[in-house]
């Protein structure tokens, strides 16, 4: 249906969670669908929309940014600052309060927008449990878009068996360190003890609804599940999801950056003075010699983890580029990085440290970069693989541990070894992983597998087939209109 032979123009509302790791894939999928002629209303808060990439001029008449303000339900600024509109604006422990604001947004302005705009579909995200009754009342079909991968989604409790004894029995960290009973094939994609404990603590301390309840409700009440994956990568997991959810599960592909297809001049400017400084440093390094370190927009390392990672990079004696966020507990005005005393002076000849946003795809694509130390956010994993980089894995939050297990299972990366009980790691374990990937033979076969995976991730024929399948389903199952 590349040419939309049914000549149907859909109006689709995109409503992602307030995290850039979710908003960006929703926006990329919006661009793919807009290229087929469909109209997109992309809903988020005004400040978030300002921070998203610019819509290319050839699609600007089809993608409409709809800015809806967050209702200020949380009035105590110690709980949630007044300018907080995304997870990157706050510390991890405040995210539960942002979800309360998100609920309020659904109940108020989003509800009114849906009532007046009469879309054919709405694409929702995992926290949007309150959207289902509103959409049902307005007779708007819902699609659940999982911006993560299929195996991590399947590891969570599927709604079709959420109330059975098997699922209720998963109540301790140990229960999450083995595959759930609905997984019918061998796999090592499970949580470590410390990851499961963090997950359960987060669920139990949720201020309104645990994430598992939110996700379960959104999955239960949607008409279709779209997953950011390929059958060629996670076929058995996609089949399992369809089996346990009893509804269509359709891969959307990996959504490689759509700037590949956009007119020159419409891409974001990366020719800034800052990028020129970064590129100049990278240009001076040997091919495949640099370790790129970045942990996304949400992860902030503890002081202890920051120190061990820093000392590990120092002891490796390898060049590195580190994109950092300010650590928790950093209060001194002159403390720009929180790194160990004297660290920056000791590594100044081979280390480049940058606080804040960096053009990650440009850096990963530079010939001097040999490996990517990542927190295992799914988008970051895909960006590393599409640039054929070996991966060194240090998962921190949410489903990142499950993603790391998938990467290791597919022989695409290597995890930094950690204490199973508390998740701590040492500088020696950092050095060991870096040396294995960058110096020893192990790194070469990881890079070889990454090159093979690029042929899937960056395959536009596969990607377009996925968009064909999505478009066909959306058209065939769109809402019935009286007119």
C-alpha positions as CSV (number, residue, x, y, z in Angstrom):
1,X,0.0,0.0,0.0
2,X,2.9,2.3,-0.6
3,X,0.6,4.4,-2.8
4,X,-2.4,4.0,-0.6
5,X,-4.5,2.3,-3.3
6,X,-7.7,2.7,-1.2
7,X,-7.1,6.5,-1.4
8,X,-8.0,6.9,2.3
9,X,-6.6,9.8,4.4
10,X,-6.6,9.0,8.1
11,X,-6.5,11.4,10.9
12,X,-4.2,9.9,13.6
13,X,-3.6,11.3,17.1
14,X,-0.2,10.5,18.6
15,X,0.0,10.7,22.4
16,X,3.4,9.6,23.7
17,X,4.6,9.5,27.3
18,X,6.5,12.6,28.5
19,X,10.0,11.2,27.9
20,X,12.1,12.0,24.8
21,X,12.9,8.3,24.4
22,X,9.2,7.8,23.7
23,X,8.4,11.1,22.0
24,X,11.1,10.7,19.3
25,X,10.0,7.2,18.1
26,X,6.3,8.5,18.0
27,X,7.5,11.4,15.9
28,X,9.5,9.2,13.6
29,X,6.5,6.9,13.1
30,X,4.4,10.1,12.5
31,X,6.7,11.1,9.6
32,X,6.5,7.6,8.0
33,X,2.7,7.7,8.0
34,X,2.6,11.4,6.9
35,X,4.6,10.4,3.9
36,X,1.7,8.2,2.9
37,X,-0.6,11.2,3.0
38,X,-2.2,10.7,6.4
39,X,-2.8,13.6,8.8
40,X,-1.1,13.5,12.2
41,X,-2.0,15.4,15.4
42,X,1.1,15.0,17.6
43,X,0.0,15.8,21.2
44,X,2.3,16.8,24.0
45,X,3.0,19.8,26.2
46,X,4.2,23.2,24.7
47,X,7.7,23.0,26.1
48,X,8.2,19.4,24.9
49,X,7.1,20.3,21.4
50,X,9.5,23.2,21.3
51,X,12.4,20.8,22.1
52,X,11.5,18.2,19.5
53,X,13.2,18.1,16.0
54,X,11.7,20.5,13.5
55,X,9.2,18.9,11.1
56,X,10.6,18.8,7.5
57,X,9.0,21.3,5.2
58,X,7.5,18.6,2.9
59,X,5.5,17.2,5.8
60,X,4.7,20.3,7.8
61,X,1.2,20.5,6.3
62,X,0.4,17.0,7.5
63,X,1.9,16.9,11.0
64,X,0.4,19.3,13.4
65,X,2.0,19.8,16.9
66,X,-0.8,20.2,19.5
67,X,0.5,21.8,22.7
68,X,-1.7,21.0,25.7
69,X,-0.6,22.4,29.1
70,X,-0.1,20.1,32.0
71,X,-2.6,20.7,34.8
72,X,-0.8,21.7,37.9
73,X,-2.2,19.1,40.2
74,X,1.1,18.8,42.1
75,X,1.4,22.2,43.7
76,X,4.3,21.5,46.0
77,X,7.3,22.6,44.0
78,X,9.5,20.3,46.2
79,X,7.6,17.4,44.6
80,X,7.5,18.7,41.0
81,X,8.9,22.0,39.7
82,X,6.5,24.2,37.8
83,X,8.6,23.9,34.5
84,X,8.8,20.1,34.6
85,X,7.2,18.7,31.4
86,X,9.4,15.7,30.7
87,X,11.3,13.1,32.6
88,X,14.6,14.7,31.6
89,X,13.5,17.8,33.7
90,X,13.4,15.9,37.0
91,X,15.1,13.3,39.0
92,X,14.1,9.7,38.8
93,X,12.2,9.7,42.1
94,X,9.9,12.6,40.9
95,X,8.7,10.7,37.8
96,X,5.7,9.2,39.7
97,X,4.4,12.8,40.2
98,X,4.8,13.6,36.5
99,X,2.5,10.6,35.8
100,X,-0.2,12.2,38.0
101,X,0.0,15.4,35.9
102,X,-0.1,13.2,32.8
103,X,-3.4,11.6,34.1
104,X,-4.8,15.1,34.6
105,X,-3.8,16.1,31.0
106,X,-5.8,13.1,29.7
107,X,-8.8,13.9,31.8
108,X,-9.0,17.5,30.8
109,X,-7.5,19.0,27.7
110,X,-6.8,15.8,25.8
111,X,-10.4,14.6,26.3
112,X,-11.7,17.9,24.9
113,X,-9.3,17.8,21.9
114,X,-10.4,14.3,21.0
115,X,-14.1,15.3,21.3
116,X,-13.7,18.2,18.9
117,X,-11.1,16.7,16.4
118,X,-12.8,13.3,15.8
119,X,-9.7,11.3,14.8
120,X,-9.8,7.9,13.1
121,X,-7.1,6.5,15.6
122,X,-5.2,7.4,18.6
123,X,-1.8,5.9,19.4
124,X,-1.2,5.7,23.1
125,X,1.8,4.8,25.4
126,X,2.2,2.7,28.5
127,X,1.0,5.2,31.2
128,X,-2.2,6.2,29.4
129,X,-4.6,3.9,31.3
130,X,-7.1,6.8,31.8
131,X,-7.4,7.2,28.0
132,X,-9.3,4.0,27.3
133,X,-12.7,4.9,28.7
134,X,-12.5,8.3,27.0
135,X,-11.7,6.8,23.7
136,X,-14.4,4.1,24.1
137,X,-17.0,6.8,24.8
138,X,-16.0,8.7,21.7
139,X,-15.8,5.5,19.6
140,X,-12.1,6.1,18.7
141,X,-10.0,3.0,18.3
142,X,-6.7,2.8,20.2
143,X,-3.4,1.5,19.1
144,X,-0.7,0.7,21.7
145,X,2.7,1.7,20.5
146,X,5.5,0.0,22.4
147,X,8.7,2.1,21.7
148,X,10.7,-0.6,23.4
149,X,11.3,-4.2,22.1
150,X,9.1,-7.2,22.0
151,X,11.0,-9.4,24.5
152,X,10.9,-6.8,27.3
153,X,7.2,-6.2,26.7
154,X,6.4,-10.0,26.8
155,X,8.4,-10.4,30.1
156,X,5.8,-8.1,31.7
157,X,2.4,-9.5,32.8
158,X,0.1,-9.8,29.8
159,X,-3.5,-8.8,30.6
160,X,-5.0,-12.1,29.4
161,X,-3.3,-13.9,32.3
162,X,-2.7,-11.0,34.7
163,X,-5.2,-12.3,37.3
164,X,-4.2,-15.9,37.2
165,X,-2.3,-17.7,40.0
166,X,0.8,-17.9,37.9
167,X,1.1,-14.1,37.6
168,X,0.1,-13.3,41.2
169,X,2.8,-15.6,42.3
170,X,5.5,-13.1,40.9
171,X,5.8,-11.1,44.1
172,X,9.5,-11.3,45.1
173,X,12.6,-10.3,43.3
174,X,13.6,-13.9,42.8
175,X,10.4,-14.5,40.8
176,X,11.6,-12.0,38.1
177,X,15.1,-13.6,37.8
178,X,13.6,-16.5,35.8
179,X,11.4,-16.5,32.6
180,X,7.7,-16.2,33.3
181,X,5.6,-19.3,32.8
182,X,4.0,-18.0,29.6
183,X,7.4,-17.9,27.8
184,X,7.4,-21.3,26.1
185,X,11.0,-21.3,24.7
186,X,14.5,-21.1,26.3
187,X,15.8,-17.6,27.0
188,X,18.1,-15.8,29.3
189,X,16.2,-12.5,29.0
190,X,15.3,-12.0,32.7
191,X,16.0,-9.5,35.4
192,X,19.0,-9.7,37.7
193,X,18.1,-9.7,41.4
194,X,19.0,-6.0,42.0
195,X,17.0,-5.0,38.9
196,X,13.9,-6.9,40.0
197,X,14.1,-5.4,43.5
198,X,14.3,-1.9,42.1
199,X,11.4,-2.6,39.8
200,X,9.2,-4.0,42.6
201,X,10.2,-1.1,44.9
202,X,9.1,1.3,42.2
203,X,5.8,-0.5,41.7
204,X,5.1,-0.5,45.4
205,X,5.9,3.1,45.9
206,X,3.9,4.5,43.0
207,X,1.8,7.4,44.1
208,X,-1.3,6.5,42.1
209,X,-1.0,3.4,39.8
210,X,2.0,1.1,39.3
211,X,3.4,1.0,35.8
212,X,2.3,-2.7,35.4
213,X,-1.3,-1.6,36.1
214,X,-1.0,1.3,33.7
215,X,0.5,-0.8,31.0
216,X,-1.9,-3.7,31.5
217,X,-4.9,-1.5,31.2
218,X,-3.6,0.2,28.1
219,X,-2.8,-3.1,26.5
220,X,-6.1,-4.7,27.5
221,X,-8.2,-1.9,25.9
222,X,-6.4,-1.3,22.7
223,X,-7.3,-2.8,19.3
224,X,-3.8,-3.5,18.1
225,X,-0.3,-3.5,19.5
226,X,2.6,-2.0,17.5
227,X,6.1,-2.9,18.6
228,X,9.4,-1.2,17.5
229,X,11.1,-4.4,16.3
230,X,11.4,-6.7,13.4
231,X,10.2,-10.3,12.9
232,X,13.8,-11.0,11.8
233,X,15.1,-10.0,15.2
234,X,12.3,-11.0,17.6
235,X,10.0,-13.2,15.7
236,X,9.3,-15.7,18.5
237,X,8.6,-12.9,21.0
238,X,6.2,-11.1,18.6
239,X,4.3,-14.4,18.1
240,X,4.2,-14.9,21.9
241,X,2.8,-11.4,22.4
242,X,0.0,-12.1,19.9
243,X,-0.7,-15.4,21.6
244,X,-1.1,-14.1,25.1
245,X,-2.8,-10.8,24.3
246,X,-5.3,-12.3,21.8
247,X,-5.1,-9.4,19.4
248,X,-2.9,-8.3,16.4
249,X,0.7,-7.6,17.2
250,X,2.5,-5.8,14.3
251,X,6.1,-4.8,14.2
252,X,6.7,-1.2,13.1
253,X,10.3,-1.8,12.2
254,X,13.2,0.1,13.8
255,X,12.3,3.5,12.4
256,X,15.7,4.6,11.3
257,X,16.1,8.4,11.3
258,X,13.8,9.8,8.6
259,X,16.4,12.5,7.8
260,X,17.6,9.9,5.3
261,X,14.6,10.8,3.1
262,X,14.2,14.5,3.9
263,X,15.3,17.4,1.7
264,X,18.7,18.8,2.5
265,X,18.4,21.8,4.6
266,X,15.5,20.4,6.6
267,X,17.8,18.4,9.0
268,X,18.7,19.9,12.3
269,X,21.8,22.0,12.1
270,X,24.9,20.1,13.3
271,X,27.4,22.5,11.9
272,X,27.5,24.5,15.1
273,X,30.7,25.6,16.8
274,X,30.2,23.0,19.5
275,X,30.0,20.1,16.9
276,X,33.0,21.5,15.1
277,X,35.0,21.3,18.4
278,X,33.9,17.7,18.9
279,X,34.6,16.7,15.4
280,X,38.0,18.3,15.5
281,X,38.9,16.2,18.5
282,X,37.5,13.0,17.0
283,X,39.3,13.6,13.7
284,X,42.6,13.5,15.7
285,X,42.0,10.0,17.0
286,X,42.9,6.7,15.3
287,X,40.2,4.7,13.5
288,X,37.9,2.7,15.9
289,X,40.0,3.7,18.9
290,X,37.5,5.9,20.8
291,X,35.0,4.7,23.5
292,X,31.8,6.7,23.3
293,X,30.0,6.9,26.7
294,X,26.4,8.2,27.1
295,X,23.4,7.3,29.2
296,X,20.5,9.1,27.7
297,X,18.3,11.9,29.0
298,X,17.0,10.2,32.2
299,X,19.9,8.3,33.7
300,X,22.0,10.1,36.3
301,X,24.7,8.0,37.8
302,X,25.2,7.9,41.6
303,X,28.4,9.3,42.9
304,X,29.8,5.8,43.5
305,X,28.9,4.6,40.0
306,X,30.3,7.8,38.4
307,X,33.6,7.3,40.2
308,X,34.0,3.7,39.3
309,X,33.2,4.3,35.7
310,X,35.6,7.3,35.6
311,X,38.4,5.3,37.1
312,X,37.7,2.4,34.8
313,X,38.0,4.7,31.8
314,X,41.2,6.1,33.2
315,X,42.7,2.6,33.9
316,X,41.8,1.4,30.4
317,X,44.3,3.8,28.9
318,X,42.0,4.1,25.9
319,X,40.7,7.4,24.4
320,X,37.1,8.2,25.2
321,X,34.3,10.7,24.5
322,X,31.9,11.1,27.5
323,X,28.5,12.8,27.2
324,X,27.5,13.5,30.8
325,X,24.6,14.6,32.9
326,X,25.2,16.3,36.3
327,X,25.0,13.6,39.1
328,X,22.6,13.6,42.0
329,X,24.0,15.4,45.0
330,X,26.1,17.8,43.0
331,X,25.4,21.1,44.7
332,X,28.6,23.2,44.4
333,X,28.3,25.9,41.8
334,X,31.8,25.1,40.5
335,X,31.1,21.4,40.3
336,X,30.3,21.0,36.6
337,X,30.8,17.3,36.3
338,X,31.1,15.7,39.7
339,X,34.1,13.6,38.5
340,X,36.8,12.5,40.9
341,X,39.4,15.1,41.9
342,X,42.1,15.5,39.3
343,X,40.5,13.1,36.8
344,X,40.0,15.6,34.0
345,X,43.6,16.7,34.3
346,X,44.9,13.2,34.3
347,X,43.0,12.2,31.1
348,X,43.0,15.5,29.3
349,X,45.2,14.1,26.5
350,X,42.9,11.3,25.6
351,X,39.5,12.1,27.1
352,X,36.8,14.5,25.8
353,X,34.0,15.3,28.3
354,X,30.9,17.2,27.4
355,X,28.1,18.2,29.7
356,X,24.6,18.2,28.2
357,X,23.2,17.3,24.8
358,X,25.5,16.1,22.0
359,X,24.7,15.0,18.4
360,X,24.9,11.3,19.2
361,X,24.3,9.8,15.7
362,X,27.0,12.0,14.3
363,X,29.5,10.9,17.0
364,X,28.6,7.2,16.6
365,X,29.0,7.6,12.9
366,X,32.5,9.0,13.2
367,X,35.2,6.5,12.0
368,X,37.3,7.0,15.2
369,X,34.6,5.6,17.5
370,X,35.0,1.9,18.1
371,X,32.4,1.1,20.8
372,X,29.5,2.5,22.7
373,X,29.1,2.3,26.5
374,X,25.3,2.6,26.9
375,X,22.5,2.4,29.5
376,X,20.6,0.1,27.1
377,X,17.7,2.4,26.2
378,X,16.2,0.7,23.1
379,X,16.7,3.8,20.9
380,X,20.3,4.1,21.9
381,X,20.9,0.4,21.2
382,X,19.5,0.8,17.7
383,X,21.5,3.9,17.1
384,X,24.7,2.1,18.1
385,X,23.9,-0.9,15.9
386,X,22.9,1.2,12.9
387,X,26.4,2.7,13.1
388,X,28.0,-0.8,13.5
389,X,29.4,-0.1,16.9
390,X,30.3,-2.8,19.5
391,X,28.2,-2.3,22.6
392,X,29.3,-2.3,26.2
393,X,26.2,-2.5,28.4
394,X,25.5,-0.9,31.7
395,X,21.7,-1.0,32.2
396,X,20.2,1.3,34.9
397,X,16.4,1.7,34.8
398,X,13.1,0.1,33.8
399,X,13.4,-2.6,31.1
400,X,17.1,-1.8,30.3
401,X,18.3,-4.9,32.0
402,X,16.0,-7.0,29.8
403,X,17.3,-5.1,26.7
404,X,20.9,-5.9,27.8
405,X,20.1,-9.6,28.0
406,X,18.6,-9.5,24.5
407,X,21.7,-7.8,23.1
408,X,24.0,-10.4,24.8
409,X,21.8,-13.2,23.6
410,X,22.1,-12.0,20.1
411,X,25.9,-11.6,20.6
412,X,25.9,-7.9,19.8
413,X,27.4,-6.6,23.0
414,X,29.0,-7.3,26.4
415,X,27.7,-6.4,29.9
416,X,29.9,-4.9,32.6
417,X,29.9,-7.4,35.4
418,X,28.0,-6.3,38.5
419,X,27.2,-7.6,42.0
420,X,24.0,-9.6,41.6
421,X,22.5,-8.4,44.9
422,X,23.1,-4.6,44.9
423,X,24.1,-3.9,41.2
424,X,27.4,-2.3,42.1
425,X,30.3,-2.6,39.8
426,X,34.0,-1.9,40.0
427,X,36.6,0.0,37.9
428,X,38.2,-3.4,37.2
429,X,35.0,-4.8,35.7
430,X,34.8,-1.6,33.5
431,X,38.3,-2.1,32.3
432,X,37.7,-5.8,31.7
433,X,34.7,-5.1,29.5
434,X,36.3,-2.3,27.6
435,X,39.5,-4.2,26.9
436,X,37.4,-7.3,25.7
437,X,35.5,-5.2,23.2
438,X,38.2,-2.7,22.1
439,X,41.4,-4.7,22.2
440,X,40.8,-8.5,22.3
441,X,39.4,-10.7,19.6
442,X,36.0,-10.7,21.3
443,X,35.4,-7.2,20.1
444,X,35.8,-8.2,16.5
445,X,33.1,-10.8,16.5
446,X,30.8,-8.4,18.3
447,X,31.4,-5.8,15.6
448,X,30.9,-8.4,12.9
449,X,27.5,-9.3,14.4
450,X,26.7,-5.5,14.6
451,X,27.4,-5.2,10.9
452,X,25.0,-8.1,10.2
453,X,22.4,-6.5,12.3
454,X,22.7,-3.1,10.5
455,X,21.5,-4.9,7.4
456,X,18.2,-5.5,9.2
457,X,17.9,-2.3,11.2
458,X,18.8,0.0,8.3
459,X,16.9,-2.0,5.6
460,X,14.4,0.3,4.0
461,X,12.7,-2.5,2.1
462,X,11.9,-4.2,5.5
463,X,10.9,-0.9,7.0
464,X,8.5,0.0,4.3
465,X,6.9,-3.4,4.4
466,X,6.2,-2.7,8.1
467,X,4.6,0.6,7.3
468,X,2.6,-1.1,4.6
469,X,1.2,-3.5,7.2
470,X,0.5,-0.8,9.7
471,X,-1.3,1.4,7.1
472,X,-3.4,-1.5,5.8
473,X,-4.5,-2.4,9.3
474,X,-5.3,1.2,10.2
475,X,-7.4,1.7,7.1
476,X,-9.2,-1.7,7.3
477,X,-10.1,-1.2,11.0
478,X,-10.7,2.6,11.1
479,X,-13.7,3.9,12.9
480,X,-17.1,3.8,11.2
481,X,-18.4,7.3,10.4
482,X,-22.0,8.3,10.1
483,X,-21.2,10.5,7.2
